[in-house]
């Protein structure tokens, strides 16, 4: 396991656990646990500018490369994670009926 600096460790706003914010390949922020995890499914690394980046381990790239370390997304370990948003039936409620398209007739 690599020795990581604590300069980018912050507290989770929900459970106050130590986390690090990474940026995915899609440019989205992803919180990961501050310490490396043996059971993680995300590869985290510092790029050339010092930004913490992350990528999911996939079939195409299933192993760690270069200076990457295994991280666990904080969503998996947050003690105060929000409840799921889906309704009990799993279907979205219909709020109205869409009108039929107008057909032009000569």
Z-matrix of the N, CA and C atoms (Angstrom, degrees):
N
C 1 1.455
C 2 1.522 1 109.80
N 3 1.315 2 115.94 1 136.94
C 4 1.464 3 118.39 2 179.55
C 5 1.531 4 111.45 3 -75.09
N 6 1.312 5 115.79 4 151.44
C 7 1.457 6 120.85 5 173.36
C 8 1.526 7 107.37 6 -84.69
N 9 1.300 8 117.59 7 118.40
C 10 1.455 9 122.59 8 -176.35
C 11 1.519 10 109.91 9 -107.11
N 12 1.310 11 115.26 10 143.09
C 13 1.456 12 121.11 11 175.96
C 14 1.526 13 109.16 12 -74.90
N 15 1.311 14 116.69 13 154.77
C 16 1.463 15 121.08 14 178.88
C 17 1.522 16 112.33 15 -96.09
N 18 1.315 17 118.54 16 13.03
C 19 1.464 18 119.94 17 -175.14
C 20 1.524 19 113.22 18 -68.24
N 21 1.333 20 118.89 19 -23.06
C 22 1.465 21 120.66 20 -178.96
C 23 1.531 22 112.78 21 -110.76
N 24 1.312 23 117.45 22 15.31
C 25 1.469 24 121.72 23 179.24
C 26 1.527 25 108.58 24 -85.48
N 27 1.323 26 115.30 25 129.24
C 28 1.464 27 122.12 26 177.09
C 29 1.530 28 108.12 27 -128.85
N 30 1.310 29 116.81 28 169.52
C 31 1.467 30 121.74 29 179.01
C 32 1.527 31 109.90 30 -91.01
N 33 1.319 32 115.97 31 139.91
C 34 1.470 33 121.12 32 174.83
C 35 1.523 34 107.77 33 -63.43
N 36 1.339 35 118.47 34 133.34
C 37 1.461 36 119.70 35 -179.78
C 38 1.529 37 113.64 36 -65.42
N 39 1.327 38 118.23 37 -21.14
C 40 1.464 39 121.01 38 -177.90
C 41 1.521 40 113.18 39 -93.02
N 42 1.348 41 116.58 40 -50.58
C 43 1.471 42 119.54 41 -173.88
C 44 1.524 43 113.04 42 -111.82
N 45 1.321 44 117.77 43 -4.79
C 46 1.468 45 124.36 44 177.85
C 47 1.520 46 113.76 45 65.08
N 48 1.321 47 117.75 46 20.20
C 49 1.466 48 121.34 47 174.97
C 50 1.529 49 108.53 48 -79.09
N 51 1.318 50 118.49 49 154.17
C 52 1.465 51 120.13 50 178.95
C 53 1.533 52 111.27 51 -72.41
N 54 1.329 53 116.33 52 129.28
C 55 1.467 54 121.92 53 179.71
C 56 1.521 55 109.13 54 -135.12
N 57 1.320 56 115.31 55 166.74
C 58 1.463 57 123.35 56 171.16
C 59 1.523 58 106.96 57 -124.98
N 60 1.328 59 116.84 58 140.52
C 61 1.458 60 120.94 59 176.97
C 62 1.517 61 108.77 60 -94.02
N 63 1.332 62 116.54 61 125.47
C 64 1.457 63 121.70 62 176.61
C 65 1.526 64 108.36 63 -111.63
N 66 1.320 65 115.62 64 169.20
C 67 1.457 66 122.40 65 174.74
C 68 1.522 67 106.72 66 -119.86
N 69 1.328 68 117.21 67 126.28
C 70 1.456 69 121.63 68 -178.95
C 71 1.524 70 110.16 69 -78.39
N 72 1.330 71 115.92 70 173.96
C 73 1.459 72 121.10 71 177.61
C 74 1.521 73 111.08 72 -63.20
N 75 1.326 74 117.53 73 -25.66
C 76 1.464 75 121.91 74 178.58
C 77 1.523 76 111.73 75 -84.82
N 78 1.339 77 117.44 76 0.23
C 79 1.462 78 120.68 77 178.96
C 80 1.517 79 114.38 78 84.71
N 81 1.319 80 117.79 79 10.93
C 82 1.465 81 121.88 80 -178.75
C 83 1.528 82 110.29 81 -93.29
N 84 1.336 83 118.16 82 144.14
C 85 1.463 84 120.04 83 175.96
C 86 1.525 85 110.71 84 -74.59
N 87 1.335 86 116.03 85 139.96
C 88 1.458 87 121.31 86 178.96
C 89 1.525 88 108.24 87 -137.15
N 90 1.340 89 117.87 88 118.88
C 91 1.465 90 119.02 89 175.82
C 92 1.523 91 110.18 90 -79.65
N 93 1.328 92 116.54 91 135.02
C 94 1.455 93 121.91 92 174.88
C 95 1.527 94 107.64 93 -124.47
N 96 1.326 95 116.23 94 156.37
C 97 1.458 96 120.02 95 176.57
C 98 1.518 97 108.93 96 -60.82
N 99 1.317 98 117.87 97 146.50
C 100 1.459 99 122.46 98 -173.49
C 101 1.521 100 112.53 99 -65.79
N 102 1.320 101 117.82 100 -34.16
C 103 1.463 102 120.80 101 -178.63
C 104 1.517 103 110.16 102 -95.23
N 105 1.339 104 117.75 103 145.66
C 106 1.464 105 120.21 104 175.23
C 107 1.526 106 110.46 105 -59.10
N 108 1.325 107 116.00 106 149.27
C 109 1.465 108 121.06 107 -176.99
C 110 1.523 109 110.07 108 -126.02
N 111 1.317 110 116.29 109 130.49
C 112 1.470 111 120.77 110 177.89
C 113 1.523 112 111.52 111 -64.76
N 114 1.342 113 117.17 112 -30.94
C 115 1.463 114 121.67 113 -177.59
C 116 1.529 115 112.21 114 -98.32
N 117 1.307 116 118.10 115 17.58
C 118 1.459 117 121.27 116 -178.99
C 119 1.519 118 112.24 117 -71.82
N 120 1.327 119 115.78 118 160.02
C 121 1.463 120 120.74 119 178.03
C 122 1.530 121 111.64 120 -124.33
N 123 1.335 122 115.74 121 18.01
C 124 1.457 123 121.91 122 -178.67
C 125 1.522 124 108.59 123 -128.91
N 126 1.323 125 116.22 124 134.82
C 127 1.455 126 121.23 125 175.68
C 128 1.518 127 107.78 126 -95.01
N 129 1.330 128 117.15 127 125.19
C 130 1.464 129 121.93 128 -179.61
C 131 1.525 130 108.88 129 -116.67
N 132 1.335 131 115.80 130 146.20
C 133 1.463 132 120.18 131 -179.28
C 134 1.519 133 109.23 132 -160.26
N 135 1.312 134 116.26 133 157.64
C 136 1.461 135 121.99 134 174.08
C 137 1.515 136 107.99 135 -94.28
N 138 1.341 137 117.26 136 127.81
C 139 1.457 138 120.33 137 178.57
C 140 1.530 139 110.07 138 -81.03
N 141 1.312 140 117.31 139 -175.08
C 142 1.453 141 122.35 140 -176.37
C 143 1.511 142 114.55 141 -64.25
N 144 1.335 143 117.68 142 -20.59
C 145 1.466 144 120.86 143 179.47
C 146 1.527 145 112.12 144 -95.27
N 147 1.333 146 117.60 145 -0.66
C 148 1.460 147 121.15 146 179.90
C 149 1.513 148 114.05 147 90.84
N 150 1.328 149 117.77 148 4.31
C 151 1.467 150 121.48 149 178.48
C 152 1.522 151 109.33 150 -81.73
N 153 1.315 152 116.50 151 137.15
C 154 1.461 153 121.37 152 178.33
C 155 1.520 154 108.56 153 -80.27
N 156 1.308 155 116.50 154 118.92
C 157 1.467 156 122.84 155 -178.48
C 158 1.520 157 108.93 156 -112.82
N 159 1.330 158 116.82 157 162.36
C 160 1.462 159 120.78 158 177.83
C 161 1.516 160 110.01 159 -146.79
N 162 1.313 161 114.21 160 155.67
C 163 1.468 162 121.71 161 174.90
C 164 1.512 163 107.48 162 -146.62
N 165 1.307 164 115.99 163 147.89
C 166 1.461 165 120.15 164 176.00
C 167 1.515 166 110.06 165 -78.78
N 168 1.310 167 116.78 166 143.11
C 169 1.457 168 120.42 167 175.16
C 170 1.515 169 108.15 168 -74.43
N 171 1.323 170 117.24 169 128.31
C 172 1.465 171 121.57 170 -174.97
C 173 1.527 172 109.81 171 -127.48
N 174 1.314 173 116.54 172 177.97
C 175 1.467 174 120.91 173 177.57
C 176 1.525 175 110.52 174 -65.13
N 177 1.334 176 116.87 175 -33.65
C 178 1.461 177 120.35 176 179.47
C 179 1.528 178 111.89 177 -71.33
N 180 1.317 179 117.26 178 -37.58
C 181 1.470 180 122.79 179 -179.07
C 182 1.528 181 108.78 180 -133.66
N 183 1.354 182 117.61 181 76.95
C 184 1.470 183 120.58 182 -173.52
C 185 1.524 184 115.22 183 -85.41
N 186 1.328 185 118.69 184 -8.51
C 187 1.470 186 120.58 185 -176.37
C 188 1.521 187 110.37 186 -117.79
N 189 1.323 188 115.19 187 162.22
C 190 1.460 189 120.63 188 178.16
C 191 1.526 190 109.95 189 -71.45
N 192 1.320 191 115.74 190 145.62
C 193 1.457 192 121.02 191 -179.89
C 194 1.526 193 108.96 192 -122.45
N 195 1.320 194 116.27 193 142.43
C 196 1.467 195 124.27 194 173.75
C 197 1.529 196 112.03 195 50.22
N 198 1.319 197 118.14 196 -116.68
C 199 1.473 198 122.13 197 -173.69
C 200 1.523 199 112.49 198 -98.41
N 201 1.319 200 118.67 199 24.39
C 202 1.465 201 121.35 200 -179.58
C 203 1.526 202 110.55 201 -78.00
N 204 1.320 203 115.69 202 154.90
C 205 1.456 204 122.37 203 174.36
C 206 1.518 205 108.59 204 -136.16
N 207 1.326 206 116.28 205 153.14
C 208 1.464 207 121.69 206 -178.22
C 209 1.519 208 110.62 207 -76.34
N 210 1.303 209 115.38 208 130.95
C 211 1.459 210 121.39 209 178.16
C 212 1.521 211 108.98 210 -129.84
N 213 1.322 212 115.97 211 155.47
C 214 1.464 213 122.08 212 176.29
C 215 1.520 214 107.98 213 -110.38
N 216 1.336 215 118.08 214 125.79
C 217 1.465 216 118.91 215 175.28
C 218 1.528 217 110.07 216 -56.45
N 219 1.315 218 116.30 217 137.49
C 220 1.470 219 120.25 218 -175.17
C 221 1.526 220 111.83 219 -67.01
N 222 1.320 221 118.26 220 -21.22
C 223 1.463 222 120.62 221 177.69
C 224 1.528 223 110.94 222 -58.23
N 225 1.338 224 116.89 223 -29.75
C 226 1.461 225 120.68 224 -178.04
C 227 1.524 226 112.79 225 -77.44
N 228 1.326 227 118.25 226 -21.89
C 229 1.458 228 119.75 227 -174.96
C 230 1.528 229 114.22 228 -120.87
N 231 1.317 230 118.54 229 0.10
C 232 1.463 231 121.02 230 -178.14
C 233 1.528 232 109.63 231 -66.89
N 234 1.313 233 116.07 232 127.98
C 235 1.467 234 120.86 233 -178.76
C 236 1.524 235 112.02 234 -76.29
N 237 1.312 236 117.29 235 -23.82
C 238 1.467 237 121.01 236 -176.15
C 239 1.524 238 111.38 237 -113.72
N 240 1.314 239 116.47 238 34.96
C 241 1.468 240 118.27 239 -177.76
C 242 1.524 241 110.82 240 -65.56
N 243 1.320 242 116.71 241 146.55
C 244 1.466 243 119.56 242 -178.24
C 245 1.518 244 111.45 243 -69.36
N 246 1.313 245 115.37 244 156.07
C 247 1.463 246 121.40 245 178.43
C 248 1.525 247 109.82 246 -67.48
N 249 1.316 248 115.07 247 155.09
C 250 1.465 249 119.58 248 178.49
C 251 1.516 250 109.76 249 -64.19
N 252 1.314 251 116.14 250 147.85
C 253 1.463 252 120.71 251 -175.73
C 254 1.518 253 113.88 252 -88.61
N 255 1.319 254 118.16 253 -11.72
C 256 1.457 255 119.21 254 -175.25
C 257 1.529 256 110.84 255 -69.93
N 258 1.313 257 115.77 256 151.64
C 259 1.459 258 120.19 257 177.79
C 260 1.521 259 109.26 258 -77.57
N 261 1.303 260 117.44 259 174.43
C 262 1.460 261 120.77 260 -176.55
C 263 1.521 262 111.75 261 -66.25
N 264 1.328 263 118.58 262 -30.13
C 265 1.456 264 120.42 263 -178.76
C 266 1.520 265 112.05 264 -84.82
N 267 1.338 266 117.66 265 -16.61
C 268 1.445 267 120.17 266 -179.29
C 269 1.522 268 112.83 267 85.69
N 270 1.315 269 117.59 268 -8.48
C 271 1.456 270 122.53 269 179.98
C 272 1.514 271 109.33 270 -103.96
N 273 1.321 272 116.52 271 148.54
C 274 1.457 273 120.22 272 175.76
C 275 1.522 274 109.42 273 -76.16
N 276 1.308 275 116.25 274 143.60
C 277 1.463 276 120.60 275 179.02
C 278 1.522 277 109.47 276 -73.65
N 279 1.310 278 116.35 277 139.20
C 280 1.458 279 120.57 278 177.06
C 281 1.513 280 108.52 279 -85.28
N 282 1.294 281 115.57 280 132.83
C 283 1.454 282 118.90 281 -177.99
C 284 1.516 283 112.45 282 -104.44
N 285 1.290 284 117.79 283 -10.65
C 286 1.457 285 120.09 284 -179.41
C 287 1.513 286 110.36 285 -177.91
N 288 1.299 287 115.64 286 179.80
C 289 1.451 288 120.94 287 -179.96
C 290 1.516 289 108.50 288 -113.27
N 291 1.304 290 115.68 289 132.26
C 292 1.448 291 120.30 290 178.96
C 293 1.529 292 108.70 291 -76.11
N 294 1.340 293 117.94 292 133.36
C 295 1.453 294 119.34 293 179.58
C 296 1.537 295 111.05 294 -68.03
N 297 1.331 296 113.50 295 150.80
C 298 1.459 297 118.70 296 178.30
C 299 1.521 298 109.75 297 -69.78
N 300 1.326 299 117.09 298 145.68
C 301 1.466 300 118.73 299 -179.79
C 302 1.534 301 110.49 300 -65.94
N 303 1.309 302 116.41 301 145.48
C 304 1.459 303 121.63 302 178.67
C 305 1.516 304 109.20 303 -75.98
N 306 1.331 305 115.49 304 137.82
C 307 1.469 306 120.58 305 177.21
C 308 1.506 307 108.04 306 -111.49
N 309 1.282 308 115.14 307 133.70
C 310 1.448 309 119.60 308 177.93
C 311 1.510 310 109.62 309 -86.26
N 312 1.332 311 115.78 310 127.79
C 313 1.458 312 120.31 311 179.07
C 314 1.511 313 108.38 312 -123.88
N 315 1.333 314 117.76 313 133.42
C 316 1.475 315 120.19 314 -179.78
C 317 1.508 316 113.92 315 -72.11
